[in-house]
Amino acid sequence: MLCPSCHTELKHCPCCGAHLQNTGSSTTIEAEIILSDPTADEQVLFTITKENNVVGRQDPNRGISPDIDLSSLDARASVSRRHARFYCKEGSFFLEDLNSLNGTYIIEGEKESRISPKKPYPVRNGSKIRFGLITGVVEISGK
């Protein structure tokens, strides 16, 4: 189940601790995101197989562990702790900014468009994206 406020996947009820069942339909498609730091020759591949995936930077002191942790790519801390999320709904992938400081962008040719916070943006195979200073491309594989 997802928290209606921050969209974090919850496994247990925060009040009583009971296990929460995910009632959403599962999907058989997956996506890969290849992200890189523009100041280095390093690229990292992330595979998305869950319905909800938070993108950000880890903070063990505050208990923040995003599904897609960009800490190793983001030496300049341009990515928020909970920056954005990828999610799958009815067989399609969407990207949503979670009120990040430095924004989430879709890149089309030479044009970059900032995604409005809390408004889902559909991503397709080959979509180019940017989280803060970290850029990447989305590759979606079969159903």
Sequence and secondary structure as in RCSB ss.txt:
>XXXX:A:sequence
MLCPSCHTELKHCPCCGAHLQNTGSSTTIEAEIILSDPTADEQVLFTITKENNVVGRQDPNRGISPDIDLSSLDA
RASVSRRHARFYCKEGSFFLEDLNSLNGTYIIEGEKESRISPKKPYPVRNGSKIRFGLITGVVEISGK
>XXXX:A:secstr
 B TTT  B SB TTT  B    S     EEEEEEE TTSS EEEEEE SSEEEEE  BTTTTB  SEE GGG T
T  S TT EEEEEETTEEEEEE S SS EEEEETTEEEE  BT  EEE TT EEEETTEEEEEEEE  
